[in-house]
Amino acid sequence: MFDFRKGPGYRSANHDFDLILCRIKSVKNLTLCRWNFEKQIFPSLRPDPFCYKFHKLKELWWIDYLKDEELYNSDALIYFLKFCPSLEILSVTIDLKSYQVLSTGTFCAENTRLKHLKVVKLDGFRSQEDEISLAEKLKEVFSVEPKIVATTTTSNGKSLRSLVKVFELEEEEGSFCYKFVEEVKHINELCPKHPHMGL
């Protein structure tokens, strides 16, 4: 596991990362910070980004940073997902201790369709509104209906909430909105920890 949450250190040149990128293309489990994708992987994907698909990737732990006054920007995450056609489990964590850089990329995630995704786990988000906003954006890139869960830290540890669809009579016919409801299952039963969590 390469832990990039604290920043690039002295190895910040993109050419240093090209070799690493070639080697991680065949991994099944990947932990990736947004800044790392934007500053090191994204520049390496040009001019032909589609030769860099992560065909074997099954589990992705995406670590991001969010300032108090910011709205969560999922563009980089959704762009990266189009390189992960076999993804089954996605964990998105907001880590306030993670390295932060200003987002400078323009990401267009058209034609992204994940067909194998089973579970999406959200952790560390500031509010349920932020979680629902991301869940709605992610649903636009799924060809399946994965289980979307969010964790809440309580005095007894972490509790789990599941995203459910709610029919809105006031809206136009056939439209839905979403809300999170408490989940009775244990978090590890419904959504096992990513292999890199806790390392």
C-alpha positions in Angstrom: 0.0 0.0 0.0 1.3 3.5 -0.9 0.0 5.9 1.7 -0.2 9.3 0.1 -2.5 10.9 2.6 0.3 13.2 3.9 1.3 14.5 0.5 4.0 13.8 -2.1 7.1 14.2 0.0 10.1 14.5 -2.2 8.8 12.3 -5.0 6.5 14.7 -6.7 7.6 14.5 -10.4 5.1 12.8 -12.7 7.8 10.8 -14.4 8.5 9.1 -11.1 4.9 8.0 -10.9 4.6 6.6 -14.4 6.3 3.4 -13.3 4.1 3.0 -10.3 1.0 3.6 -12.4 2.0 0.8 -14.8 2.5 -1.6 -11.9 -0.8 -0.8 -10.1 -2.9 -1.3 -13.2 -3.4 -4.9 -12.4 -4.2 -4.6 -8.7 -7.5 -5.9 -7.2 -7.6 -3.5 -4.2 -6.5 0.1 -4.5 -6.4 3.0 -2.0 -6.2 6.4 -3.8 -6.2 10.0 -2.6 -7.9 12.6 -4.8 -4.9 14.9 -4.8 -2.7 11.9 -5.9 -5.1 11.2 -8.8 -5.3 14.8 -9.9 -1.6 15.7 -9.6 0.1 12.4 -10.6 -2.2 9.9 -12.3 -4.4 12.3 -14.4 -1.4 13.9 -16.1 -0.1 10.4 -17.0 -3.4 9.5 -18.6 -2.9 11.8 -21.5 -3.1 11.7 -24.5 -4.8 8.2 -24.6 -6.5 7.7 -21.2 -8.3 4.5 -22.2 -5.1 2.4 -22.3 -4.9 2.8 -18.5 -8.0 0.9 -17.5 -7.9 -0.9 -14.2 -9.6 -4.1 -15.5 -8.9 -6.2 -12.4 -9.8 -3.6 -9.8 -12.6 -4.9 -7.5 -12.3 -2.6 -4.5 -11.4 1.1 -4.4 -10.9 3.2 -1.3 -11.1 6.9 -2.4 -9.7 9.3 0.2 -10.6 13.0 -0.1 -10.3 16.2 1.8 -13.1 18.8 2.4 -12.9 22.3 3.9 -15.7 23.3 6.2 -17.1 25.9 3.7 -16.7 23.7 0.6 -19.3 21.6 -1.1 -18.0 18.2 -2.0 -16.8 18.0 -5.6 -17.0 14.5 -6.9 -15.8 15.2 -10.5 -12.4 13.6 -10.1 -13.8 10.5 -8.4 -16.5 10.0 -11.1 -13.9 10.6 -13.8 -11.6 7.9 -12.3 -14.4 5.4 -12.0 -14.6 5.2 -15.8 -11.2 3.4 -15.7 -12.6 0.8 -13.3 -15.1 -1.4 -15.3 -14.9 -4.3 -12.9 -15.3 -2.4 -9.6 -17.5 -4.1 -7.0 -16.9 -2.1 -3.8 -16.3 1.6 -3.6 -15.5 3.3 -0.3 -15.3 7.1 -0.2 -13.8 8.7 3.0 -13.5 12.4 3.8 -10.2 12.6 5.9 -9.6 16.0 7.3 -5.9 15.0 8.0 -5.3 14.1 4.4 -3.1 16.2 2.2 -4.9 19.0 0.4 -4.4 20.6 -3.0 -6.7 22.9 -5.0 -8.6 21.0 -7.6 -7.3 22.2 -11.0 -8.5 19.5 -13.4 -11.5 19.6 -15.6 -13.0 16.2 -15.6 -15.7 15.0 -18.0 -17.1 11.6 -17.1 -19.4 10.9 -20.0 -20.4 7.3 -20.9 -19.2 6.0 -17.5 -21.2 2.8 -16.7 -20.3 0.5 -13.8 -22.1 -2.8 -14.2 -20.6 -4.8 -11.3 -20.8 -2.4 -8.4 -22.4 -4.0 -5.3 -21.7 -1.6 -2.4 -20.8 2.1 -2.0 -19.7 3.1 1.5 -19.5 6.8 2.5 -17.6 7.9 5.6 -16.6 11.2 7.2 -19.0 13.4 5.3 -20.1 16.6 7.1 -23.9 16.1 6.6 -26.5 13.8 5.2 -27.1 16.4 2.4 -23.5 16.0 1.2 -23.9 12.2 1.3 -27.2 12.2 -0.7 -25.8 14.7 -3.2 -22.8 12.4 -3.9 -25.0 9.3 -4.0 -27.3 10.9 -6.6 -24.3 11.9 -8.8 -22.9 8.4 -8.4 -26.2 6.8 -9.4 -25.9 8.5 -12.8 -22.8 6.4 -13.6 -24.2 3.0 -12.4 -25.9 0.4 -14.7 -26.9 -1.4 -11.5 -28.4 -0.5 -8.1 -25.7 -1.0 -5.5 -26.3 -0.8 -1.8 -25.2 2.7 -0.7 -24.4 3.1 3.0 -23.1 5.8 5.1 -21.5 5.6 8.5 -22.1 7.8 11.5 -19.7 7.9 14.5 -21.5 7.5 17.8 -20.5 6.9 21.4 -20.9 3.2 20.8 -18.7 3.2 17.6 -20.0 3.5 14.1 -23.6 3.0 13.1 -24.7 2.3 9.6 -27.4 4.0 7.5 -28.7 2.8 4.1 -29.8 5.0 1.2 -33.5 4.4 0.3 -35.6 5.7 -2.5 -38.6 7.7 -1.5 -41.5 8.4 -3.9 -42.3 12.1 -4.1 -46.0 12.8 -4.9 -45.4 16.5 -5.2 -42.8 16.1 -7.9 -43.6 15.0 -11.4 -44.8 11.5 -11.8 -42.2 8.8 -11.5 -39.6 11.0 -9.8 -37.8 10.0 -6.6 -35.8 11.5 -3.9 -33.5 9.7 -1.4 -32.9 9.5 2.3 -30.8 7.5 4.7 -32.4 5.2 7.3 -30.7 3.3 10.1 -29.4 -0.1 9.2 -29.9 -3.0 11.6 -27.0 -5.1 10.2 -23.5 -4.7 11.6 -21.3 -2.5 9.3 -18.7 -5.3 8.6 -21.5 -7.8 7.7 -23.0 -5.4 5.1 -19.9 -3.7 4.0 -16.5 -5.3 4.9 -13.6 -3.1 5.5 -11.3 -2.4 2.6 -8.1 -4.4 3.0 -6.0 -1.3 3.4 -8.2 0.3 6.2 -6.5 0.0 9.5 -3.0 -0.4 8.1 
